[in-house]
Amino acid sequence: MFKTYILLCFFCFNASITFGQNKETSIDSLLQKGNTFYAESNFKKAREYYLNVLEKDSSNIDATFNLAACELSLDHKTEACIQFNNAYYLGADDARPIIKQYCGAIAYRNVMYSGDVDTVPTFQLENELLPLMLIPENFDGRFPPMELNP
């Protein structure tokens, strides 16, 4: 009985690993097929493959960015801008100049980069206006001394 249990556990573990690898291979395969159709200027077919990738992995940066490019090529500007913004917030820095060129501005999110806002929020400390966020190029690694409220 114990041997049967061990064998069953082994097969279940092996099946889960195989399923995970198949999912990864499936995503890579779908992405590659989408890229092939995109290279052939078959944007509708490429779009289908990128959407399939995103059904399996909604945070896939490449599929999101490529879907946005398809939408732009199909003259679906609104959808392209949504997808480029999604790609940008997933980490595709290449999307930023495209958003600026075709969409105007980065879409508002609860968390934004300091370079994405026109005016950095400030607060007043004594007689000085200080930025409410750290701006990397202005930050020297030291925080100014402040007195805390009791």
Residue, then its C-alpha position, 0 to 999 in steps of 0.5 A: m500500500f505504501k509503495t502504491y501511495i509513493l508511486l501515485c505521489f510521484f506520478c502526480f508530481n511528474a504530471s504537474i511539472t509536465f503541465g507547467q512546462n507545457k503551459e510555458t511552451s504553449i505561451d512561447s509557441l503562441l507568442q512566436k506564432g503571433n510574432t510570425f504573423y506580425a512580421e508578415s503584416n497579418f495583424k488580425k491573426a497576430r492579434e488573436y495569438y497575443l490575446n491567447v497568450l494574455e488569456k494564459d498569462s495576463s502579465n506577459i509584457d511581450a504579448t501586451f506590447n505586441l498586442a498594442a502594436c497590432e492594435l495601432s497597425l489596425d488603426h484601433k488607436t484607443e485600444a492601442c493606447i490602453q495596451f501600451n499603457n498596460a505594457y508600460y506599467l508591466g515594465a516595458d520602458d519602450a512603450r513610453p515614447i510611443i505613448k507620448q507620440y500616439c496617445g498624448a500622456i501616460a494614463y493616470r494610475n495610483v502608482m506613477y513614475s515622477g517623469d510621468v507627471d507634469t508637476v511634482p506634488t510639493f509640501q511646505l516645510e517651514n518656508e521651503l517647498l519640498p517635493l512630495m516624492l523622491i526624484p532620483e536625479n535630485f536625491d543625494g541619498r540623505f534625508p533632511p533633518m526633520e522634527l516629528n510631531p509629538 
